[in-house]
């Protein structure tokens, strides 16, 4: 296979072991080549400028920024860049927001290497793609209403065990508006109760426990 037909890949991750794993997987693929590696968002932009890869893999958690911020910096200079975000768990990112920000897909680090390289090939040929479980969740949640920043705060406080009365007094001088917010949040998320709402919001990456 000619060098020109190889998929040129940039890998961005601050964990040496995972970078080594990605490198090993790519080396076993005759149509792929790892052109550069980076350990943080700043390096990612520098390496992209130098090599302008076909596909860039960026971990969502970097030491100096989030993967989405690093991706946005690249897309600002190179709008045609094809970036796939890497995450350990589905709840690590709000997939809908990531796709809207310009991501071409999301690879879970628990995926089989064969699935990973197949996704890289799909993105290279122009297809946006996500792992099947994430795709199902994305399709489900994309039909739901977005939470406001205040609603995310209210649910986040509830998730860590703040009493409704205490939190309500601090925000609104009354617990009633907070209870109203929680009902509105449950309706937007399609949840039957508060615990279910917290679970859904965690999977979507809106709050962290």
C-alpha positions in Angstrom: 0.0 0.0 0.0 1.4 3.4 -0.9 2.2 6.0 1.7 -0.3 8.4 0.2 -3.2 6.0 0.8 -2.4 5.4 4.5 -4.7 7.0 7.1 -2.5 9.4 9.0 -3.3 9.6 12.7 -2.5 11.9 15.6 -3.0 10.4 19.1 -3.6 12.8 22.0 -3.6 11.2 25.5 -1.6 11.9 28.7 -1.5 8.2 29.7 1.7 6.6 28.3 0.2 3.1 28.5 -2.8 4.0 26.5 -0.7 5.8 23.9 1.4 2.7 23.6 -1.7 0.6 23.1 -3.0 2.9 20.4 0.4 2.9 18.7 0.6 -0.9 18.7 -3.0 -1.2 17.3 -2.2 1.2 14.5 1.1 -0.4 13.6 -0.8 -3.7 12.9 -3.0 -2.0 10.4 -1.6 -1.9 6.8 -3.7 1.2 5.9 -2.8 3.3 8.9 0.2 5.2 10.3 0.7 7.1 13.5 2.3 10.4 12.5 2.5 12.0 15.9 1.6 11.9 19.6 0.7 14.6 22.1 0.1 14.6 25.9 -2.0 17.7 26.3 -4.2 20.2 24.4 -1.4 22.7 23.6 0.8 19.9 22.2 -2.2 18.6 20.2 -2.6 21.9 18.3 1.2 22.1 17.7 1.4 18.5 16.4 -1.7 19.0 14.2 -0.1 22.1 12.6 3.0 20.2 11.9 1.5 17.0 10.5 -2.2 17.9 9.6 -3.3 14.3 10.1 -6.4 12.7 8.5 -7.9 11.6 11.8 -7.1 12.8 15.3 -7.8 10.9 18.5 -8.2 13.0 21.6 -8.8 11.9 25.2 -11.7 13.9 26.7 -9.6 14.3 29.9 -6.3 16.1 29.4 -4.1 17.7 32.1 -4.4 21.3 30.7 -7.9 21.3 29.2 -10.7 19.1 28.2 -10.6 17.1 24.9 -13.5 19.2 23.6 -11.5 22.4 24.2 -8.5 21.0 22.5 -10.7 19.8 19.6 -12.2 23.3 19.3 -8.8 24.9 19.1 -7.9 22.6 16.2 -11.2 23.2 14.4 -10.8 26.9 14.7 -7.7 26.8 12.5 -8.5 23.6 10.6 -12.3 23.4 10.1 -12.0 20.2 8.0 -10.2 18.3 10.8 -11.7 15.0 11.7 -11.5 14.4 15.5 -12.6 11.4 17.4 -12.9 11.8 21.2 -11.8 9.0 23.5 -13.5 8.3 26.8 -13.3 5.7 29.5 -17.1 5.7 30.2 -20.1 6.8 28.3 -20.9 9.4 31.0 -17.5 11.0 30.6 -18.9 13.4 28.0 -22.3 14.8 26.8 -22.2 13.1 23.5 -24.8 15.4 21.9 -22.8 18.5 22.8 -19.5 16.9 21.6 -21.0 16.1 18.2 -22.5 19.6 17.9 -19.0 21.0 18.8 -17.6 19.2 15.8 -16.5 15.7 16.9 -16.8 13.0 14.3 -17.3 10.2 16.8 -16.6 8.8 20.3 -14.4 5.8 21.0 -14.7 4.1 24.3 -11.4 2.8 25.7 -13.1 -0.4 26.5 -13.8 -1.2 22.9 -12.2 -4.0 21.0 -9.2 -2.8 18.9 -11.1 -4.1 15.8 -14.0 -1.8 16.5 -11.7 1.1 17.1 -9.8 0.8 13.8 -13.1 0.3 11.9 -14.4 3.5 13.4 -11.3 5.3 12.3 -11.8 4.1 8.8 -15.4 5.2 8.8 -14.5 8.7 9.9 -11.7 8.8 7.4 -14.2 8.1 4.6 -16.6 10.8 5.8 -19.0 9.0 8.2 -19.7 10.4 11.7 -20.0 7.5 14.1 -20.4 6.5 17.8 -20.4 3.2 19.6 -23.8 1.5 19.4 -24.8 2.0 23.1 -23.8 5.7 22.8 -25.7 6.0 19.6 -28.8 4.6 21.2 -28.5 7.0 24.1 -27.8 9.9 21.8 -30.9 9.2 19.8 -33.0 8.9 22.9 -31.7 12.0 24.6 -31.6 14.2 21.5 -35.4 14.3 21.6 -35.4 15.5 25.2 -35.2 19.2 26.2 -31.9 20.6 27.4 -31.5 21.6 31.1 -30.7 25.2 32.0 -27.5 25.9 34.0 -29.6 26.5 37.1 -31.4 23.1 36.6 -28.0 21.4 36.3 -26.9 23.1 39.5 -30.0 22.0 41.3 -29.7 18.4 40.2 -26.0 18.4 41.0 -26.7 19.6 44.5 -29.4 16.9 44.9 -27.0 14.3 43.6 -24.4 15.0 46.3 -27.0 14.9 49.1 -27.8 18.5 49.7 -31.1 18.9 51.6 -33.8 20.5 49.4 -34.8 22.9 52.3 -31.1 24.0 52.9 -30.4 24.5 49.2 -33.7 26.2 48.5 -33.2 28.7 51.3 -29.8 29.6 49.9 -30.9 30.0 46.3 -34.5 31.2 46.5 -35.2 31.8 50.2 -37.7 29.0 49.9 -37.6 25.2 49.2 -40.7 25.4 47.0 -38.9 26.7 43.8 -36.3 23.9 44.1 -38.9 21.3 44.3 -40.5 22.8 41.3 -37.2 22.8 39.5 -36.7 19.1 40.3 -40.1 18.3 38.8 -39.3 20.2 35.7 -35.9 18.5 35.5 -37.5 15.0 35.7 -40.0 16.0 33.0 -37.3 17.2 30.7 -35.2 14.0 31.3 -38.1 11.7 31.0 -37.5 10.4 34.6 -40.1 9.1 37.0 -38.2 10.1 40.1 -35.2 12.1 41.3 -32.8 9.1 41.5 -33.6 8.3 37.9 -33.0 11.9 36.8 -29.6 11.9 38.5 -28.7 8.6 36.8 -29.7 9.9 33.4 -27.9 13.2 33.9 -24.7 11.4 35.0 -24.8 9.2 31.9 -25.2 12.3 29.7 -22.2 13.9 31.4 -24.2 16.8 32.8 -23.2 16.1 36.4 -20.5 14.0 38.0 -20.9 11.9 41.2 
